[in-house]
């Protein structure tokens, strides 16, 4: 299969993967805040992302049973049902119906992630991770235009119910397209052999450092994220400002950043990409702290948003390439689910405290504090080096083209 065809399917599937996260992380905080929900309640509500943390519990089912394309299509169908149900709940007093709809969305989204990530690991040849993850991050961020900026713009003009119904239709269309993806063979190991291989993978030298590194690498980003949109609103900016600048225009810079980060990773390797591009990524937190210290003026907030978008793409490309690189193809669903769940654990654990932190320290102090949270991961880089076997991708890409 040609590399170009692989990248097309990666783009489609990661657009699907980005949709539920965009709704939960970008759209719902604005939806709730616009209806008068408190910062503390929004932070607690963000903890409903917990299925992304718990997904290793059912990831072995995806490894052991069924076609990964069928898992993807089924999950997308459930997400369509969840978004269709959201307009029937009262956003001013979030109750059981809204909680249930969001939990169904996040559970199905987590299951979809397991299948898509495992499918992609099987699809890409060694050395293609850099360019593949540049496209992957770009498509994921493009989904934020649809599930974030696009929905916010539509909600401002036609109402929230229509926005959620459109999201449901998009999920349904993606479910049908997923069934047409190329088949990627999966070698099913006997249970005993699968268990031995998984235990051996966890027992490799440096495994503990790798797992802690994954928890810490994006800590600064996920700690700041839930409070960014409320900061915009509390600074006097409108929902349209968020939709056009932070979510939509910012995606273009994230796409550029992801492609640049993917190209950098392909040229210089995953290890160098992690530490060089990761440090640049941390600068966005300090930019938001500066914008808050300056009084939350429109130019300063816009500049911070643009920097956050571009550097977020830079830092994410090598990080995702690293996660794929350290997984065995025979256990891709379970291993990648475990690693990405550790990243999700960071988000779920920090989310309930974000609102309290912003309320206690103020936006300036809180954003500065989150910037400092980027540093501990770098102390672990010497221990993860042995897990990375960088390979120049040009030969692998050429070999995969008919």
PEKA-V300505 format. One record per run of one state. SS is the DSSP state (hx for helix, st for strand, lp for the rest). FROM is the first residue (numbers start at 1). LEN is the number of residues. If there is no record, write none. Layout:
BEGIN
ss=SS from=FROM len=LEN
ss=SS from=FROM len=LEN
END
This chain:
BEGIN
ss=lp from=1 len=2
ss=hx from=3 len=32
ss=lp from=35 len=4
ss=hx from=39 len=16
ss=lp from=55 len=1
ss=hx from=56 len=9
ss=lp from=65 len=3
ss=hx from=68 len=19
ss=lp from=87 len=4
ss=hx from=91 len=3
ss=lp from=94 len=2
ss=hx from=96 len=28
ss=lp from=124 len=5
ss=hx from=129 len=30
ss=lp from=159 len=1
ss=hx from=160 len=19
ss=lp from=179 len=12
ss=hx from=191 len=12
ss=lp from=203 len=4
ss=hx from=207 len=11
ss=lp from=218 len=1
ss=hx from=219 len=16
ss=lp from=235 len=4
ss=hx from=239 len=30
ss=lp from=269 len=1
ss=hx from=270 len=24
ss=lp from=294 len=4
ss=hx from=298 len=28
ss=lp from=326 len=3
ss=hx from=329 len=44
ss=lp from=373 len=3
ss=hx from=376 len=12
ss=lp from=388 len=5
ss=hx from=393 len=7
ss=lp from=400 len=3
END
